[in-house]
Amino acid sequence: MNTKVVIIGGGPSGLLLSKLLSSKGIDNIVLEKQSKKHVIGRVRAGVLENGTIEMLRLAGVSQRLDKEGFMHDGVFLSFKNHGFRIDLKKLTNKNVTVYGQTEVTKDLYDAIEKSNGIIFNNAKEVIPHEINSKNPFVTFKYNGLEKKISCDFVVGCDGYHGISRKIIPKEVITTYERVYPFGWLGILSETPPVSEELIYANHGNGFALASMRNKNLSRYYIQTDLKDDIENWNDKKFWEELKKRLPSDAADRIITGPSIEKSIAPLRSFVCEPMNWKSLYLVGDAAHIVPPTGAKGLNLAVSDVFYLYNAMKEFYLSGNKDSLNKYSQKALSRVWKATRFSWWMTTTFHKFPEQSSFDQHIQDSELEYLENSIASQTVLAENYVGLPF
């Protein structure tokens, strides 16, 4: 087989890039190791920046998003069991939209399938070859048969554990990492959300977040020890602990119910430089990971797609490779700013091991200053709604 671009990874970033390239007549093939059912069944974050929504509109997959997404003009923060609101719309003239990543992935799959795009689900043993030559290719196994695709470029959208980043020589790549000493215990419940907007809570017992998927589906998180076992947390214990950490008015009105999904996720910050090598380009979690506190993971992947799609479009339309050569530099500039913001949100709202009363007072003072400073709120709002691509 021959194509112009092989995209390794059929998550939202890989599918979005595929759809955008196809819209400009740039042939591409997506290789995904998991089944379609598995990919669209993964529960992920759902806070979308304006830039992300504009990219989905450009790809022609925003119809359901525009109809079902929840626009949020603000966000609530709390400490010492009381909350205050950051007016995102007033401070930035922008908002965010809550629309699950699962739904974004479904919309992209539907659009690509309707336009006869090529996706190989259950593609096993995917390996890029000859990336540093003029004739790169990718091999994989499909239905037990060995297949080969010759191409111009390979794009790794295959996540932190994928093969793409690993083929870059160690002397070429530099990685930066911060592993946080806690995780998020999250549940999904078929209950009305406690708030129309997200609540981020700092509490002596640890962080908590109240989020939602729709009017009858809520997503809640509490900080927990990484070594904790999910079996230690029945629904009753979770709800009791969540109520302690949310501001009092929210705790009083929360509607509880059985969880339909429950998991513990670790938190880390990770960045690799550069984000490309020869004919290989990295996108999303393959190149960088942020803790979910700042709601930047999917949005960062989409900004990567923005830079790479425009660079490839320029190359195939005019032969100009300047933007492809500058891809890593442009993407990393935004990546590091979002990494800083996610780090700030994480360190401000979470309780760290061995945290002293001094440290807690510093967090309280930070949030008290934020509550009463328009300038500080503007900084948070600009980062939360998303910096320009």
N, C-alpha and C positions, 0 to 999 in steps of 0.2 A: 504494500500500500504506500501511497504517497500523499502528502498534504503539506501545507505551509507551516502550520503550528500544531504541535502536540501539547495538549494540556493534561498534566497528570493531577488528578483530583477532581471529583465531581461534586464538590460542595458549592456553596453559593458564589464564591469568588471565581472558581473555575468555570461554572456555568454562565455567569455574567460575562466574563471575558469571551467565552465561546459565542454567545448570542450577539455581542457587540461586533466581534470580528466578522461573523457571518453576515451581519447587516451591511457590511462594506465589501462583501464578496471575497473575504479572506478565508480560504478553506482551513478548517481545523478539525481535530478529533479529540474528544475527551476520553480519558482512561480513568475509571474509578474502580478501586478494588472491592468495594462493597456493593451489595444489591441496592437497587433503587429504593426498595422498601426500608432498608436500613438507613440510608442517607436521609430520607425525608422523615424518618421517625426520631431523629436525634433532637432532643430538647436543648435549645440554645437561647441566648439572649434575644431581646427584641426591641431595643431602643435605637431608632434609626435617625441619623442626622439628615439635615436638608440635602447635603451633597449626595448622600447615598440614595435618597429618594429621586433626585434628579437623574442619577445614573440608571436607576431602574426604569424611569420614564423614558430615557433615551433608548433603552433596550426594548421598550414596548411591553413591559411586564408590570405596569403599575395599576392596572384597572381594579383589581381586587384590593390592593393596598389603599388606593384612593377612597374606596368604598368602605372598607372595614377597619382601616388603621385609626388609632386614637391619637389625635394631635394634643400634645401637652405643652402648654405655655409656661409651665413652671415646674419646680421640683421642691419637695420639702426636706429639710435637714433637721435633725434633732440631737440634743444633748441634755443631760440632767432631766430627762423625761419630759421635756417640752420642745415644741417644734417651731420653725419659722420657714417662710416660703421665699425662694428665689424666683423672681419674675423674669423668666428667660425672654419672653416676648418684649417686655418693656425695655429690658437692658440691651438686647441685641437685635430686636425686630425679627427674630427667628424662633422656631420652636423645635421640638423633637416629636417623632411619631412612634408609638408603640405598635409593633407588628412583628409577630414571631419570626425568627430566622427559619423555622420549619416551613412557614407559609411562603417566605421568599423563595426557598429552595423548590417547593412545589410549583410555584408560578413559573420559575425558570425552566424546570423540567418540561412542564406542559408546553411552553412556548417553543423550546428547542425541538421537541418531538413533533409539534405541528408544522414546523418549518423544515422537517426532515434533516435536522442536524444529527451528527454522529456521536453517540455516547456508547462506549463499551462498559457496561456495569459488570461486576465480577471479573475484572481484568486482574489476573494474578501475576506475580513476579515481574512487575513493571521495572525496566531498567533502561536508563538513557545511556547511549554510547557515542563515542567520538564527538563529544561536545566541543572540544578544542580544534575540530577540523572543519572543513567546508561542507562536510557531508554527515551531519549528525543523524542518528536514528534511534528509535526506541523499540525494544522488544518486550513482549508480554505473552502470557498464556491465556487463551480464551477457549472455554469448553474443551480443555485438555490439549489444544493445538498451539504450537509456537507461532507467533505472528511478529511481523516487523513493519514499522512505519518509518519511511524516510521523510525528512522534514527540513525546514530552514531553522526553526527555533523550537526549543522545549521550554514550557512554562511549568514550574513546580507550584501547584496549589494544593499540595498533599500534606500540609500540616507539619507540626513539630516533629513527629515520628516518621515522616515520609522519607523516601529515598533521595529526593532531589537535592536537598542541601548537603547530604552526605557524600555526594560525588564530587563536590568542590574540594580541591586539594587543601590540606590543612595549612599549608604555608600561604595560601591565598586569603583564607577567611579568618575573621576575628569575631568571637562571640562575647557578649556581655550578658550577665545573668544575675538575678536576685530571686532566690527562692524564699517565699514567705512561710513562717512557721505556724501556719494555720490553714484551714480550708473553709469552704462554704457548704453547709448542709442546706440543701434546697428541697422544697416540696412544691408540688402542683396540686391544687385542690379545686373542685367544682363548686366554688363559693364566690360571691360578689367581692370585688376588691375592697379593702378597707378605706382606700383613698382614690380619688380620681387622678391623682398624680403620684409619682414614686416618693417613697419616704426612705431616706438614708439615716440610720440611727447610730450614734455613738453611745455606748453604755458600759458601765463598769464590768459587766459580764462578757462584753464583746459586741461586735457589730451586728446589725440587723438591717434587712432591706425588705420593704413591702412593694411588690410590683404586680403586674397583671398581664394576661394575654387577651382577655375580652371581658365583657360585662359579667360573665358567669364563670370565669376561669382565672384564678389567682396564683401568683408565683411568689413564694416567701423564702427568705434565706436567713440563717443565723451563722455567725462565726463559730467554728468548732475546732477541736484539736485534730491535727492530721491523722493521728493514730486512733482516733475514735472509730467505733464500729457502728454502721448504720443500724444494726440490730439493737443498739442501746437507745435508740430514739423511736419510741412508739409515737403515734399521733398526739396523744394526750400530753406527753412530756414536751414535745415540740411546741405545741400551742401555748403551753404555760410559760415556756422560756421566751418565746417570741413576744408575748404580752409584756413581760418584764422589761424588754429592751426597747419596745416602741414607745413613743410619747403617750402619756396617760390618756389623752382624749381618743387617740386611735385604738389603744388597747381596750378601752371601754366599749367601743362600737364594732370591733372585729367580729366577723361571722366565721366560725370554725366548721370543719367538716373532714371527712376521710381524705387522706392523701391518695392521689392516683399515680404519683411518681415521686420517688425520693432518692437522693444521691448526695455524695460528698465529693466536692471538686477541690483539688489543690490550687494554690495561687502562685504565680510566678511572673516576673518580668524578664524578657529575653529579647535580645536584638542581635542579629548577625550582620556583619559588614564585609564585603559589599553584598548587594542583593542580586547580583548577576555575575556570571562568569562565562566568557566566550558566548556560546549560543544558548545558554541557560539563564532563565530569569525566574526569580522567586517572588511569590505573592502570598500575602497573608501570614498565617501561622507557620508556614515553612520558613519565614524570615524573622518573624517577631511575634511575641506573645505579651499581652498585658493582663494584669488582674482585671476581673470584670467590674470592679468598683466604679470605674469611670465610663462604662458602657462603650468602649472603643474598639473591641476586637473585630467585629464584622465591619464596622465603619472604616477602620484602617485598611482592611483587605480591599474594600471597595475603592478607597483612594489609590491604592496600588494599581488596581485595575484601570482606574482613570488615566494614570500616567503611562502605563504600558500599552493600553489600547490606543491612545493618541499617538504614542511613539511608533507603534507597528502600522497604524493607519498612514502616518506620514511616510514611513519607509516604503510601504507597498504602493502608495500613490505617486511618490516622487523619487524614490530611491535614496532619500536623505536619511542617514543613520544617526544624525546628531542627537536626536531625542532619545533614541535607544541607548546611546552611550552615556546619556545623562540620567537615565531612569533611576539608577540606584541612589544617586545624589539627591534627586528631587524627592523620591519616596522616603528616604531616611530622614530628611529634614522634618517632614511631617510626623514620621514614626517617633522620633525622639521627643518631639513636643507632646505627643499623646502619651508616650511612656512616662514623661515627667508628671503630667496631670493625673494619670492613673496611679502612679506612685504616691502622689500627694493625697489623693482621695483615700488610698489604702492606709497610709501611715496616720492620717488624721482621724479616721473612723474606727480603726481596729485596736484591740487590746493585744499588746505583744507580751510574750513570756518575760517574766522578770520586770514587767512594767511597774515603775514606782509611782507613788502618789504625786511626785514632782511631774512625771511624764503625763499623768492624767490631767493635772492642772494646766499643763501646756496645751493639751488637746482642747480642754474646756475654753481656755483663753483664745485659742485660734478660732473656735466656732463662735464665741461671743463677739469677737472682733468682726467676723464675717457677718453675723446677724445685724450689726450696726454700722457697717461700712458699705456704701454704695460702690465705691471703687473696688473693694475686695469682691463684692458680689458680681460685678461686671467681669472681672478676671475669670471667676468660676463659670459664669454664664457663657462667655465667649468660648471657653474650652469645652463645656458640656454640649453645646449645640453643634460644635465642630468647627475647627479652624478651616479657612479656605483651602481648596485643593491647589 
